[in-house]
Amino acid sequence: MRDVNIQRLLESLALAPPTEEGVKKLIQLVTTYAQGFKLWLGPTFPLLTLCHPDTAQAITSASAADAPKDMLFYGFLKPWMGDGLLLSAGNKWSRHHHMPTPAFHFNILKLYVAIFNKSVNIMHGKWQCLASEGNTRLDMFEHISLMTLNSLQKWVFSFDSNCQEKPSDYITAFLELSAFVEERNQQILLHSDFLYYLTPDGRRFRRACRLVHDLTDAVIQERRRSLPTQGTDGFLKDKAKSKTLDFVDVLLLSKDEDWRELSDEDIRAEADTFMFGGHDTTASGLSWILYHLSRHPEYQERCRQEVRELLKDCEPMEIGETPPAQRLSCRYGAGRLHTTSKSWDPNYYSDHGAGEARVGQGRSLLHLIECGLMAFLLSPN
């Protein structure tokens, strides 16, 4: 392990922004220090950055008690996403992490295939319009990101903002929150809540949080009011008629092992968390898949043939009825070549009940040292 002094840190902050050029700078740093390196964020805050699978294993295999979540970066998300699965820890995480699982059951998700396809067809229509106007280039990620947000809104809330076709205050606020968090993370002086909320961006961040929370709260309260009058059976029958049981519905009906329900605040936190965690990673993965298929026409044709064999005489809207074993398998591995997140944000390593964590060649992690993983460099590809 090697130290990177404060001068090198300042250089990396200035020259390694979240861009292609920034990624190249990080690769240079990791090429020099293959196992990992230590950055000093100020005179008293060491950050151990691990970038080799062997050294990273000490953290990835540690229990939640031994590697609790750090709230430096995650703390920037808390006013927006509350105490959902991404940010919660300990007993609360253990109590809640199984409760959203039914929302991902195939029998629920297949009912949304037609809805998702409509979102994709809107995107295709926009691309066809651009192509007919002579456009040969477009920001694919921006279009796919709007499509995934449109789809997720329907799955999480049963709400259609038509954000692909017209401006949406909710989607605008949502995208602003993502940008504000990333920008704040790049500026050490704004890590202080006191300083950040005095800035124009800090005030805009708060306004965007209120707008996003207001929509989520309105949906939850409307569903909550309908439950006592209909009862659970009546509620489910009503949902069966519309053939949609969305994420908020599942959380409203969920109970933990002690038969305790989630509060409205808990449901809002999970809904906002899955909106954030689902749209960006999915859009990134799809963008890279399309990029690689465009660069390799032979694999694009193989993929097209596989889809045709799968659908046969079915309409695309009916693909949800296809047995799971016959669905398209993702064989093209774009996720292995391009991770959807370039790093895993830091964890504190604590030797609570576990002794030392070995990171190779006789080295061990110190108690309560902060560790970060360069995820996009851990793959052998």
TACORNOR-V806778 format. One line per field, one symbol per residue. phi: phi as a letter, one per 40 degrees, with the letter a starting at -180 (. if undefined). psi: psi as a letter, one per 30 degrees, with the letter a starting at -180 (. if undefined). A space follows every 50 residues. Layout:
# TACORNOR-V806778
phi = ???
psi = ???
This chain:
# TACORNOR-V806778
phi = .bcbccccccccccbbccbcccccccccccccbcciabbbcgcbbcbcbb bbdcccccccccccccbcccbccdccccccbgbcccbcagcccccccccc ddcbcdccccccdccccccccccdcccccccccgcbbacccccccccccd ccdcccbfbbcfccbacbcccdcccccdccccccccbdccccddcccccd ccccdcccdcccccccccccccccccccccgcccccccccccfabcccdd ccccbcccgccccdcccccccccccccccccccccccccccccccbdccc cccccccccccfcccdccccccddcccdccbbgccccbccbcaccdbccb cdgbgcbcbgfgcbccdgccbbbcccbcccc
psi = kkkjleeeeeeeeefilileeeeeeeeeeeeeieellkkjiafgjkjjjk gkeeeffeefflleefilkkgdeffffefefbhaeefllbeeeeefffef effgkefeefffeeeeeeeeeeeeeeeeeeefggkfkljeeeeeeeeeee eeeeeefhkjfhffflkkeeeeeeeeeeeeeeeeffjefgfkeeeeffle eeeeeeeeeeeeeeeeeeeeeeeeefeeefleeeeeeeeeefhkjleeee eefkkafghklkleeeeeeeeeeeeefeeeeeeeeeeeeeeeeffifeee eeeeeeeeeeecgllefgfffkkefflkkjgfgeffejlfkflklkkkkk gjgfakkkgkhfllklkgkkklkiefffkf.
